[in-house]
Amino acid sequence: MSDANKAVVRRFYEDMLTGHHLEVAGELFTEDFVDHDAESPEGRLSGIEGAKQEVGVYIQAFPDLVVTIEDCLAEGDRVAIRGVLTGTHRGELAGIPATGQPVKVTVQQSFRLRDGKIAEAWLEIDRLGILQQIGAIPAPTAAASGG
């Protein structure tokens, strides 16, 4: 089952995130999909439409969004990835107008699958790095960071 679950997660990253095909969400997520992230670590019921909206926010802000999986591990009903997100800030993100700045940040996400679909996901993304790279907040200087 681990290989089949890894294939579902890879399809989410390749088809939905990098390929920008939101319409595949119904094939990848359960109706009662629960999303966990920094804003709601306890989780919120997102369902298929919530998954599409969450991905849509990133695609709108970074229309050339690509997420490259560096590692993908699975055991039982769980899958974990480590990857790199790249894109150019060409649309509004959390009220911040497009800056045209490129971003490259790390992403770690774990999933629980049920019946061949993603039932829960826990996202850790370098949001601070995104905000610094688009110029919304200052990045530390070499002198301030001891470098």
N, C-alpha and C positions, 0 to 999 in steps of 0.2 A: 504493500500500500504506500510505502514511503516514496517510491519512484513516481507513482501516479499523483501523489499529493505535490511533489516537487514540480511535476509538469503543469499542474493547475497554477501554482504560484508563478512559475516562469511565464506562463501564458498571460497572467495578470500584468507582469512587468513588461513583457514584449509587446503584447497586443493592445492592452488598455493604456498603460502609462506611456511607453515609448511610441507605440503605433497610433495612439490617440483615438482608439476605437471604443468609445464609451458604450456602444450598443452591445458589447459582449458581456457586460456586467451580469446580466441574467443567467449566463452560462457559468459564471465564475463564483458568484456570491449567493448565499442562502437568503431567503426572504427575511429572516430574522437576524441578519448579519449585525454584529456588535463591533463598533470601532472604538479603540482605546488610543489616546494620544496625550500630549502635554495638557491640552485644554480639558480633557475628560479622562483621566487615568482610570477611573472606575468603569468607564465604558458608556457608550450611548447607542441606543438602537438606531441603526442607520438604514438597514435593509439595502436592497439593490439600488434604489434611487439615491440614498445617502452616499453609497460608494461612488456612484457616477458623479454626484455633486462635488465630493471631496477631490476626486481626480480632476474634474473639470476646472476647479479653482487653480490648480497648478498648471494645467494646459493653457488656460486663458492667460495666466501671468507669464508663462514661459512656453510660447508656441513651438519652440524647437526642443522641448524637453526630451531628454534621453536619460534613462536610468539603466546603468550597467551593473549586472550582478557579478560581484567578485567571488562570493562564496554562497553556497546554498546547501543547507544541511537539513536532514529530515529524520524523524523517529516517530513511529506510530502516527498519530493524527496531527503532529506538529511539524512545522517547517520554519526555518529561520534563514534570513538572507542578510548579507552585508553587501552594500553596493555604493555606487557613486552616481549622484544626480548632477547633470549639467544642463544648462539652458541659458537663454538670454532674456532678461527682464523686459518684455515688450508689452505687458498688460498690467493692469492694476493688481496689486497684491496687498490684502489687508488694509486697503485705503491708501496705499502708497502708489502714486502714478508711475508708469513705466519710466525706467531710467536708461534702457539700452545696455545696461551692464551685464556682462557674463557672470554666471555663478557656477561653482563646482563645490559640492558638499557631500559629506558622507550620509548614508542612510542605513539604518538597521531596522529590520521589521521581522516580527514573528507572527505566525498564523496558526490557528486551529481549524482543521478541516472536518467536515461532516458530510458523508455521502458524496464525496467528490467535489465539494464546493467549500469556499472560504466562509466559515461561520463566525470567526473572530479574528481581529488583527490588532497588533500593538506596534505603533510606529514611533521610532526615535530618529529624528532628522535634525541636522545642525541648523536650526532656525536662526540662531545668533549669527552664524556664518553667512547665511543668506542675507540678513539685514545689513551686515557689514559690507558684503560684496556689492549690494545694490546702492550703497551709500546712505541708507536710512539712519544708521548709527555709525559713529566713527570706529574704525578698526584700531586696535592698539598699535602704537608706534613701536619701532624697534627699541628705542631708548626706554619707553615705559614698560616694555615686556622683558627687559633685561637682555635683549639680543643685540 
